């Protein structure tokens, strides 16, 4: 009997902070369509929505007063509310310090240049329909090619969502929070971000001249893995403080 070796599943590609900035700056904000597509990408990158969820957003799903987006009928038919961080709020409502006219006005005002005020979609086409996931997938591919990011074949709209989740976990260490923000029904789906956050941390330390620690043994228990990651972070922070 031949025993097959189980191949380790490859971790998803995520964008670093520098790659995120390089990606966003390529959109030509002088024109309506690139401004729409950039804001839709920000919804995935800064709020963690799936591409289908971003396309399905309607105006009344966005509450700038409370800085919340309501995702209706997400995967599995679940609703959830996610926060709107400052960068996304500026893209939606406008930023007076922005040199671009559309950047100063914000997407909520800019969208009215091409569609009627009665159009319900947050990201409409010029004919008043919701922009399609396929369009955003093609847009991300083109922008990545123009940006010159590494491993472009591994970057898609879902990469923006992966990057959001990794950034939140790096900032908070709270896997349950990431699960709720992403709308995962089972926390086991979210544990992949433990290893992505671990890789990011070690890459940063290696770049600063520290030798990377040995990989954390995967226990199969998501909460045990989270606790192990927190211990590693605390140990590495103690090392940095002592330097």
C-alpha positions in Angstrom: 0.0 0.0 0.0 1.4 3.4 -1.1 1.1 6.2 1.5 0.7 9.6 0.0 2.4 12.5 1.7 -0.1 15.2 2.4 1.0 18.5 0.9 0.9 21.5 3.1 -1.7 24.0 1.8 -0.1 27.2 0.5 -0.8 30.3 2.5 -2.7 33.0 0.7 -0.8 36.1 -0.6 -1.3 39.3 1.4 -0.2 42.9 0.6 2.2 44.7 2.9 1.4 48.3 3.9 3.8 49.6 1.2 2.2 47.3 -1.4 -1.3 48.5 -0.4 -0.2 52.2 -0.9 1.4 51.4 -4.2 -1.7 49.5 -5.4 -4.1 52.4 -4.4 -2.0 55.2 -6.0 -2.2 53.7 -9.5 -5.9 54.4 -10.0 -6.4 57.4 -12.1 -8.8 59.4 -9.9 -9.5 62.1 -12.6 -12.0 59.7 -14.1 -15.3 58.4 -12.6 -14.8 54.6 -13.2 -11.4 54.3 -11.7 -12.6 56.3 -8.7 -15.5 53.9 -8.2 -13.3 50.9 -8.6 -10.7 52.2 -6.2 -13.3 52.9 -3.5 -14.7 49.4 -4.0 -11.3 47.9 -3.6 -10.9 50.0 -0.4 -14.1 48.4 0.9 -12.4 45.0 0.6 -9.0 46.2 1.8 -10.2 48.3 4.8 -13.5 46.6 5.8 -12.8 43.0 4.7 -15.7 42.4 2.4 -15.8 39.7 -0.2 -16.0 41.0 -3.8 -19.6 39.9 -4.1 -20.5 41.7 -0.9 -18.8 44.9 -2.1 -20.8 44.8 -5.4 -24.1 44.2 -3.5 -23.7 47.2 -1.2 -26.5 49.8 -1.4 -26.4 53.3 -0.1 -28.5 52.6 2.9 -26.0 49.9 4.0 -23.5 52.7 4.7 -23.8 54.8 7.9 -21.1 57.4 8.0 -22.5 58.8 11.3 -21.8 55.6 13.2 -18.9 54.7 10.8 -20.5 51.3 10.1 -21.2 49.2 7.0 -24.0 46.6 7.1 -23.3 43.6 5.0 -26.7 42.0 4.0 -27.0 38.3 3.1 -23.3 37.5 3.3 -21.9 34.0 2.7 -24.3 31.6 4.4 -27.0 34.2 4.4 -25.5 36.0 7.4 -25.7 39.7 8.1 -22.9 41.6 9.9 -21.8 45.1 10.7 -18.2 46.2 10.1 -16.5 49.5 11.1 -15.4 52.1 8.5 -11.8 53.1 9.2 -10.5 56.6 8.5 -9.0 55.9 5.1 -12.3 54.4 3.8 -14.3 57.1 5.4 -12.3 59.7 3.5 -12.8 57.9 0.2 -16.5 57.8 0.8 -17.2 61.2 2.3 -14.3 63.2 1.0 -11.0 64.6 2.3 -10.5 68.4 2.1 -6.7 67.9 2.1 -6.8 65.7 -1.0 -5.3 67.3 -4.2 -7.8 65.4 -6.4 -11.2 67.1 -6.9 -12.9 63.7 -6.6 -10.8 62.9 -3.6 -12.0 66.1 -1.9 -15.7 65.4 -2.7 -15.7 61.7 -1.9 -17.3 58.8 -3.8 -20.8 59.4 -2.3 -20.9 62.8 -4.1 -18.9 61.7 -7.2 -21.2 58.8 -8.0 -24.0 61.3 -8.7 -22.1 62.6 -11.7 -23.2 59.6 -13.8 -26.3 58.1 -12.1 -29.6 59.3 -10.7 -29.9 60.0 -7.0 -32.5 57.2 -6.9 -30.0 54.6 -7.9 -29.7 52.3 -4.8 -26.2 50.8 -5.5 -23.1 52.1 -3.8 -21.0 51.1 -6.8 -23.2 51.5 -9.9 -22.4 51.3 -13.6 -23.3 54.2 -15.8 -26.5 52.4 -16.7 -27.5 52.2 -13.0 -26.8 48.5 -12.4 -24.5 47.2 -9.7 -20.8 46.8 -10.8 -20.0 43.1 -11.3 -17.5 41.0 -9.4 -15.9 40.0 -12.7 -15.3 43.6 -13.6 -13.5 44.2 -10.2 -11.4 41.0 -10.7 -10.3 42.3 -14.1 -9.6 45.7 -12.6 -7.4 44.3 -9.8 -5.4 42.2 -12.3 -4.7 45.4 -14.4 -3.8 47.5 -11.5 -1.5 44.8 -10.1 0.3 44.6 -13.5 0.7 48.3 -13.6 2.0 48.4 -10.0 4.6 45.7 -10.6 3.9 43.8 -7.4 5.6 40.4 -7.0 3.6 37.2 -7.6 0.9 39.0 -9.6 -0.8 35.7 -10.5 -1.6 35.2 -6.8 -3.3 38.6 -6.3 -7.1 39.0 -6.7 -9.9 40.9 -4.9 -9.8 38.2 -2.2 -6.1 39.1 -1.5 -7.4 42.5 -0.3 -9.7 40.7 2.2 -6.8 38.5 3.3 -4.6 41.6 3.8 -7.4 43.2 5.9 -7.7 40.1 8.1 -3.9 39.9 8.6 -3.6 43.6 9.5 -6.4 43.3 12.1 -4.8 40.2 13.7 -1.4 41.8 13.7 -2.9 44.9 15.4 -5.1 43.1 17.9 -4.1 39.5 18.3 -7.9 38.8 18.5 -8.8 35.9 16.3 -12.5 35.9 17.3 -12.7 39.6 16.3 -11.3 38.7 12.8 -13.8 35.9 12.5 -16.7 38.2 13.2 -15.4 40.9 10.9 -14.9 38.4 8.0 -18.3 36.7 8.6 -16.8 33.3 9.1 -19.3 30.8 10.6 -16.5 28.6 12.0 -13.3 29.9 13.6 -11.3 27.1 12.1 -11.7 28.9 8.7 -10.0 32.0 10.3 -7.0 30.2 11.8 -5.0 30.6 8.5 -4.5 34.2 9.5 -2.5 33.1 12.6 0.2 31.8 10.3 0.0 34.8 7.9 0.5 37.1 10.9 3.3 34.9 12.2 5.1 35.1 8.8 4.6 38.9 8.6 6.1 39.3 12.1 9.1 37.1 11.3 9.7 38.8 8.0 9.8 42.2 9.7 12.2 41.0 12.4 14.5 39.3 9.8 14.6 42.6 7.8 15.7 44.3 11.0 18.5 41.9 11.5 16.9 39.5 14.0 17.1 35.7 13.3 13.7 34.3 12.7 12.4 31.9 15.4 11.5 28.3 14.6 8.0 27.8 13.3 5.2 27.3 15.7 3.9 23.7 15.8 0.4 23.6 14.6 -1.8 22.0 17.3 -5.1 21.9 15.4 -6.7 23.9 18.2 -7.3 27.5 16.9 -7.4 29.0 20.4 -4.2 27.1 21.4 -2.5 28.4 18.3 -3.6 32.0 19.1 -2.2 31.7 22.6 1.1 30.3 21.2 1.3 33.2 18.8 0.7 35.7 21.5 3.5 34.2 23.6 5.8 34.4 20.6 4.9 38.0 20.0 5.4 38.9 23.7 8.8 37.1 23.7 9.9 38.9 20.6 8.8 42.3 21.9 10.8 41.6 25.1 13.8 40.9 22.9 13.3 44.2 21.0 12.9 46.2 24.3 16.1 44.7 25.6 18.1 45.8 22.5 
